[in-house]
């Protein structure tokens, strides 16, 4: 009997500090739902704003800390702007150093979380980036188009981590 009680005490003590759900930053503890309007796009890449908005909604949904809602019922609004797409060469073809074999795409997003009832009150703001690499064989334009959603997903996951966990 003593061993059984000791086992129960040890098992219950190992879970004492654990809690389910996200650990929001204290200044965002009153925010339960977020509205994400269409991102702004300062680049020349077509439809980057729709990919950015969809990636942000997906990242927030996967995290589960905040509920996605309409503008009328949201506690806060997450405004985003895609500011820059930066391509750089990772590796070149062995016979021609000017011709890229593998490229890197870095996406930069500026975002701000504002209160829905008072849009002049900024709750949090920051800048996130996402990076991906891709091969530049065949059609370079198609390769760039296919790489953009992955880089945006990584930038939006970084933003979500900051909003949900505080880092």
N, C-alpha and C positions, 0 to 999 in steps of 0.2 A: 504494500500500500504506500509506503514511504517513497519507493522508487517511482510509482505512478504520479504522485503529487509533485515530486521533484521534476519529472519529465514535463508535466503540464506547466510548471513555473518557468522552466527554461524555454519552452516553446513560446509562451506568451510574452516573455521578456525580450525575446529577439525581435519582436515586431512593434515595440513600444513607440518608437519615434516615426514610424512610417505613416504616411497619409496618402490617400488616393486623390488624384486630380493634380492640376498644375499649381505651382507656387508662384503666383503673380507678384510683380513688384508692388510694394505697399501703395504707391501713388496711383496704381491702376486697379486696385482691389475693388473699386465700385463699378468697373466696366465689365459687363457681361456679354454684350453684343456689339459687333462692329459692322459697319457698312463700308464696302470697298467700291468706290466709283471707278470709272475708266481712268487708267493711268494717263498721264501726259507723256508725250514722246518728243524729246529734243533731238533725236537722231533722224537720219534719212531712211532708216529701215522701215519698210512698210509693215503695218499690223503688229509692230512690236508692243504697242500699248495694250492690245487685246491679249497677247501672250503673257504680258506682265500681270495684268489684272487676273487672268485665269490662274496663273501660277501662285499669286498671293492668296486667292480664295482657296485653292487646293491646299496650300501650306497651312493656312489657319484652320481649315477643316480637319486635316490630318492630325494637327496638334491637339485640337479639342478644348483648349482653354477658353476660347471665345466662340460665341455663336455668330454665324453670319446672318445678317438681317437687312431689311430694307432701310432706306434713309429715314423714314418716319418713325420706326420703332427702335432704331439703334441708339446705344449709349455713346458711341464714338464713331468717328469717320476716319478711315485710313487713306490719306491722299498720297499718291505716288507719282514720281516723275523719273522716266528713264533718261539719264543725262548723257551717257556715253557708251559706245561700243568700241572696245579696243582689241584689234587683231594684232597678233605677233607671231613670228615664225618660231616653231619649236624645233623642227628639223627640215633639212633641205635634201633634195635629190643628190646623190653622190657625184654625179657627173656635171651638175649645174647648181651652184650654190645659191643662185638667185631664184630658182624655182622651188617653191615650198612643197614639202611632202606632208608635213603635219603643222597645223596652225592652232593657236590658242585664242579663244574668245573670252574677254572679260567684260561683263555688263555692270554698269554702275547705276544704282537706284538711290534717289533721295526721297525720303518719305517723312510724313509727319502724321501723328495721331492727334486729332483735335476732338474736342467735346462736341457732340451732336447739337446740343441746345445752344452753345455759344462757340461759334467757329473761330473766334479770335483767341480762345484759350487752348494753347498747345499743351497736350499732356506728355508727349514724347516725340522726339524727332531724331533723325539720324541718316546715315548713308550706308548702304550695303552693296556688296559686290559678289558676283558669282562668276566662276571660271570653269571653262570646259575646253577640251582639246578635240580636234577632229582632223581627219585626213582630207587632203585637198586633191584627191584624184577624181578624174572625170569633170563634172560640172561644178565649178567652185561656188557659183551662186546657190545651187541646191544644197551643197555642203554647209554653207553659212546659214541658210534658212533652217536646216535641220538641227544645227547646233544651238541656235538661239533659245528655244524653249528649255533646254537643259541648263544653260547658264542662268536664265531667268529663274528657274526653279531653285537653283542653289542660292541665288541672291535673296529670294523670297523666304527660303527656309532660315537664312541668317536673320532676316528681319523678324520672323515669327519667334525665333529663339530669344531675341532681345525683348520682344513684347510679352512673351509668355513666361520667361524665366528670369529676365532681367540681365542677361549677358549675351 
